[in-house]
Amino acid sequence: MSIYAVHAPANARDDVASAADRCSFVRDSFSWGAFFFAPLWLLRHRLWIAFLGWLAAVLLLWAGAYWLGLSSFTIFCAYVAIAIFVGLEAGMLRSAALHRRGLDVADIVAAESRDHAERVFYERWLPGISAARQQNGPLFRPVTPPPAVASERIIATFPDAEA
């Protein structure tokens, strides 16, 4: 099972087909494409700021290797560390870029494949369209955490510590 974050236009109201076409499904897992082909993957997903960060890291690695006289193995290990970071953070980088482009997280879906995730999301979403149109509200509502209740005790936080 994979977890998918569904990003949808926040201000879509009347044009349902356009809103459905603009939905993006971002899988929350390690990206092998981003690991092996980081610059191409970043450019393919139009992650310009992340690409510039990757380029700066690689240029700093190259300059440091030249000036400090680092061994080839050390340079390789440092580049692999950069590639692992890009592979681990690929989903987060895409989600942040989609948020900057005006697409908010509309839902989180657990599914076996992307096709199954799309089916689950649209089955949840379609019944809510008529209600949103009747209330003249947005088709998608961003996911927000529930408000914290002061009387709840939460492990690892100490809101009512009296020591």
C-alpha positions as CSV (number, residue, x, y, z in Angstrom):
1,M,0.0,0.0,0.0
2,S,1.3,3.4,-0.9
3,I,0.2,6.8,0.5
4,Y,-0.8,9.5,-2.0
5,A,-1.3,13.2,-1.3
6,V,-3.9,14.6,-3.6
7,H,-3.3,18.2,-4.6
8,A,-6.3,20.1,-6.1
9,P,-7.0,23.8,-7.0
10,A,-8.3,25.6,-3.9
11,N,-10.5,28.1,-5.6
12,A,-12.2,25.9,-8.2
13,R,-16.0,26.3,-8.1
14,D,-17.8,26.0,-11.4
15,D,-15.5,24.2,-13.8
16,V,-15.4,20.7,-12.3
17,A,-13.7,19.1,-15.3
18,S,-10.9,21.6,-15.2
19,A,-10.5,21.2,-11.4
20,A,-10.4,17.4,-11.9
21,D,-7.8,17.6,-14.6
22,R,-5.5,19.8,-12.5
23,C,-5.5,17.3,-9.6
24,S,-2.0,15.9,-8.9
25,F,-1.3,12.7,-7.0
26,V,2.1,12.6,-5.2
27,R,3.3,9.3,-3.8
28,D,4.9,9.5,-0.4
29,S,7.8,7.1,-0.8
30,F,11.5,7.0,-1.8
31,S,11.9,8.0,-5.5
32,W,14.4,5.9,-7.4
33,G,14.1,8.2,-10.4
34,A,15.1,11.2,-8.2
35,F,17.9,9.1,-6.7
36,F,19.5,8.0,-9.9
37,F,18.7,11.0,-12.1
38,A,18.4,13.9,-9.7
39,P,18.9,16.8,-12.0
40,L,16.7,15.4,-14.8
41,W,14.0,14.4,-12.3
42,L,14.0,17.9,-10.8
43,L,13.8,19.6,-14.2
44,R,11.1,17.2,-15.4
45,H,8.9,18.2,-12.4
46,R,9.7,21.9,-12.8
47,L,11.4,22.1,-9.4
48,W,13.7,25.0,-10.3
49,I,14.6,26.1,-6.8
50,A,15.4,22.5,-5.8
51,F,17.5,22.1,-9.0
52,L,19.5,25.2,-8.1
53,G,20.0,23.8,-4.6
54,W,21.2,20.5,-6.0
55,L,23.5,22.3,-8.5
56,A,25.0,24.5,-5.7
57,A,25.6,21.3,-3.5
58,V,27.3,19.5,-6.4
59,L,29.4,22.6,-7.3
60,L,30.4,23.0,-3.6
61,L,31.3,19.3,-3.5
62,W,33.4,19.7,-6.6
63,A,35.2,22.9,-5.4
64,G,35.8,21.3,-1.9
65,A,37.2,18.2,-3.5
66,Y,39.5,20.3,-5.7
67,W,40.8,22.7,-2.9
68,L,41.0,20.1,-0.1
69,G,42.3,17.3,-2.3
70,L,39.6,14.8,-1.3
71,S,39.8,11.2,-2.5
72,S,37.5,9.8,-5.2
73,F,35.8,7.6,-2.6
74,T,35.0,10.5,-0.4
75,I,33.6,12.5,-3.3
76,F,31.5,9.5,-4.3
77,C,30.1,9.0,-0.8
78,A,29.2,12.7,-0.6
79,Y,27.4,12.6,-3.9
80,V,25.5,9.4,-2.9
81,A,24.5,11.3,0.3
82,I,23.1,14.1,-1.9
83,A,21.3,11.6,-4.1
84,I,19.8,9.8,-1.1
85,F,18.5,13.2,0.2
86,V,16.9,14.0,-3.1
87,G,15.3,10.5,-3.3
88,L,13.9,10.7,0.2
89,E,12.6,14.3,-0.1
90,A,11.3,14.0,-3.7
91,G,7.6,13.8,-2.6
92,M,7.9,16.7,-0.2
93,L,9.7,18.8,-2.9
94,R,6.8,18.1,-5.4
95,S,4.2,18.9,-2.7
96,A,5.8,22.2,-1.8
97,A,6.0,23.2,-5.5
98,L,2.4,22.3,-6.1
99,H,1.4,24.3,-3.1
100,R,3.3,27.4,-4.5
101,R,1.4,26.9,-7.8
102,G,-2.0,27.2,-6.0
103,L,-2.8,23.5,-5.4
104,D,-3.7,22.6,-1.8
105,V,-3.7,19.2,-0.3
106,A,-7.3,18.0,-0.8
107,D,-7.0,14.5,0.5
108,I,-4.7,11.7,1.6
109,V,-5.3,8.3,0.0
110,A,-3.9,4.9,0.8
111,A,-4.0,2.8,-2.3
112,E,-2.2,-0.1,-4.2
113,S,-1.5,2.0,-7.3
114,R,-2.0,5.5,-8.6
115,D,-5.0,4.3,-10.7
116,H,-6.6,2.9,-7.5
117,A,-5.8,6.2,-5.6
118,E,-7.5,8.2,-8.4
119,R,-10.5,6.0,-8.2
120,V,-10.8,6.3,-4.4
121,F,-10.3,10.0,-4.4
122,Y,-12.9,10.7,-7.1
123,E,-15.4,8.4,-5.5
124,R,-15.0,10.5,-2.3
125,W,-15.0,13.8,-4.1
126,L,-17.9,13.4,-6.6
127,P,-20.7,13.2,-4.0
128,G,-19.4,16.4,-2.3
129,I,-19.6,18.4,-5.6
130,S,-23.3,19.0,-5.5
131,A,-23.2,20.0,-1.8
132,A,-20.4,22.4,-2.5
133,R,-22.3,24.0,-5.4
134,Q,-25.5,24.3,-3.3
135,Q,-23.5,26.1,-0.6
136,N,-21.5,28.1,-3.1
137,G,-18.3,26.8,-1.4
138,P,-15.0,25.5,-2.8
139,L,-14.9,22.1,-4.3
140,F,-11.9,21.1,-2.3
141,R,-11.1,22.0,1.3
142,P,-7.5,22.0,2.4
143,V,-6.6,19.3,4.9
144,T,-6.3,21.0,8.3
145,P,-5.4,19.3,11.6
146,P,-8.2,19.2,14.2
147,P,-7.9,21.8,17.0
148,A,-6.2,20.6,20.1
149,V,-8.3,20.2,23.2
150,A,-6.7,21.6,26.3
151,S,-7.9,18.7,28.5
152,E,-6.4,16.0,26.2
153,R,-3.1,14.5,27.4
154,I,-0.7,13.9,24.6
155,I,2.3,11.6,24.8
156,A,5.7,13.4,24.4
157,T,4.3,16.9,25.1
158,F,3.7,18.4,28.5
159,P,0.9,21.0,28.2
160,D,-0.2,20.6,31.8
161,A,3.2,19.9,33.4
162,E,3.3,20.9,37.1
163,A,6.7,19.7,38.1
